[in-house]
Amino acid sequence: MAWNTHRLSGWRWMLLLLCAAVPLLAGYKVRPWTPRAIDAYPAKLLSEGVTIAAEPLLNDALAAEVFDDRAIVSRTIMPLAVIVSNSNDYPVEVEASSIEVLADGRRMLPLEPDDAVLQMLKSEKKRKIGGIGLPGGIRIKFDTAETALMHDFQRKWLGLKKVEPRTTGGGFIYVPVPAGRDLQAMLAGGRIYIPRVFRPDTGAELFFFEIDLKPAVDALKSPRKR
């Protein structure tokens, strides 16, 4: 996959140049992920025939079960699964870009997949980049591993998720989190706010969802069934 620098600016093209020169990962492999049954998720809420569950992958070990990377959370990106079970006779959609995670007085908005990967690269590298010029028309290629990571983040992104009647679907949002914080303690008092749940057939909006994350955090204290 090639990227045209005319579409990028500032720190983005510098990070792309860096990741072309310094591989983030070696031999990245896309790992399959499908939502579990909705009842298997401790943190969830039912409203108007729709159940939404949330599962934060709040440490590197949890994130590595889904993404082939051992340090995603350490690089200040927390994948958070959002699972939607629709028992109605009509489809529903959930808009990832509207979701907020509220914890420890912070309002954390999800990043788009490409921005999440670039944030990981930015957190990974503290070195300075100087004296680099990019003439117009240069195209920068991702290393194979970084291309796979970007593709995986895109493929698992919740995006604008449509869930058909009497089915379950889901995906991930990518939440920027502060470095060096105890996320388990931070999220124990936090919640996820999902304002945009609607019917694509009529455009009617359903009631917003606000889900406490403490049950998901508490579940980490006992063995989890995958």
N, C-alpha and C positions, 0 to 999 in steps of 0.2 A: 504494500500500500504506500503510495507516494503522497506527499503533502506539498502544495504550492505555497511558497512563503508570502505571496501577495495576499493570501487570506489570513495571515497570522501577523501579530505585532507584539512588540515589547518582549516581556519575559517568556511568552509562549514559544517564539522561534528560537530563543536561546536555549530553552529546555529541550526542544526537539533536536537541536544541534548536539546538545550534550548527550541525549539518550541515543543518538546515532553513533556517538563516539564511545560511550560507556554503557555496555549492556546492563540493564537492571536485573535481569534474570537469565538463566541458561536453560534451554530446553523446556520452556513453559508448555504445559499440557492443559488443555481445556477439560475441566471436570464436570460431569453431568450434575444437574440439580433439578429436582422436581419438588413441589410443595408436598408436605406430609398431609395427612387428614387434618382437617381444621381443629378437631377436638384435641389433637396432640400438642397444640400451642397453648401455653399457660396465659399469655397476655393477649386477650381478644375482647371484642365487643360485638353484640348482635343488635341490629336496628333495621326495621323495615324489610325483614327477610334477607338481609345481608350480614354476614359475619366477617369482620376483618381482624386478622391476627398480626402481631408484630414480633419479630425475633431479632434482636441486635446481636451481631457477631462481634462481641465487645473485646475480644483479645485475639492475638495472632493465631493461636491454636484453633479457635473456632472458625476464623476467616479462612484458614488454610484447608478446612474440610470442604470448602466450596470453590476457592480460588487457589491455584497452584503457586502460592507465594507465602513465604514464612513470616513476612513482616508488614503486612498491609496496615494493620492498626498502628503499629509503631511508626509508620510513615504518615500517620494522622488522618487516615480514611477508615471509617467504620462502615462496613456493609450492613444494612439492616433489611431483613426480608419482610415484605408486606404480602400477606396471603388473603385472598378474597374468596369467600364461599357464597354463592348466589343461589338461594332457594326459591327465587321468584320465577314467574313465567316470562320475564322480559330480561334483556341483558342490562348490565351495569358497567360503568367505566370509572376508573380511579385515575386521577392525574398526579403523577409523581412530583412534578415541579411545584405543586402547591403545598406539599407536605412539610411540616416543621417538627423538629425534635426539641422539646423544651425541657431543660435540665440544668440545675445548679445556677439558675438565673440567666442562663444562656438561651438564645434562640438560634438553633442551628438549621440551616437550609441545605437540602441535598444539592450536590454538584452533578452536572451532566457527566456521563462516563468519561469523555475525553478530558474534561477539566479535573476529574478525580484522579486519573492516571498522571496528569501533569502535576497535580498537587503532591502526589506520592514522590515523583521525581524531584520536585522542588525541596521536599522535606529530606530526601535521601542525600542530596548533594549540598554541602556547605561551601564548596570551593567557588572561587570567583571565576567569572568568564569575562575576559577583557580583550580589547584589540581585535575583535572579530567582526568582519564585514561580510554581508551577504549581497552579492550583486543581484539585480533583478532577474527573475527567471530561474534561479537555482531551485532545485527540488530536493528535499531531504527525505530519506527513507528511514523508517523505524528499523531497528534491529528485529530479527525474527521473533525473539522472545517478547519484546515490547509490543510488536504488532499483535501477537497472540493475546497478550494481556488486555490490550485495548479492545480487541474483538470480543473477548470473554466478558469484559465489563459492559460492552454494548449489548451483547446477546442476553445477559441476565438483568438488564436494566428494566425497572418496572414501566417506565415511560407513561404512555397513555394506555393503560391496561383495560382491555375489554374482556369481561367474563360473561359467557353465555348463560342462559337459564339453566339452573340445576347443575352447575359445574363449579369447579374450584380452579383458580389460577393465581399467579403471583409473580413477583420479581423482587429485585433489590433496589433500594436507594443508597446513595453513597454520601455519608454524612461526614463533613470535616470536623474533627475532634481535637481538642487541645493536647499538645504533647506532654507526656509525663504525668498525666492525671490518672487517678484510679477510676476508670470508667464504670466498674461494677458499683462502687459507692455513689458515683455521680448519677448514674441512670436509675438507681434504686428509688430515687425521689422524682424521677422524670416521667414524661409522657410523650406520646406521638400524636400530633394533631393533623387530621386528614380532612380538609374542608371541601374538597372537590370530589364528590361521589354523585354520579348522575346517570340518568337513563339516556343512552344515545338515540333511542328510537323516538323519544318525545322531547328531549332536551331538559326535562324536569330534573331538578336537583334533589337528592335525598338529604337527610339530616347529616350534619358533619359527625365525624368520629373523633373521639379523644380517648386514647387507650393508655392506661397506666402501664409502665414498663417493669414495675417491681415484680410481678409474678414471673416474668421471663428471667429477670436477674436472680430471683430466689431459686428458680429451677436449676441454675448452674451449680448449686450446692449439692445436688444429688445427680446420679448418673442419668444421662439423657438417652432416650430411645430415638434413634434416627429412623 
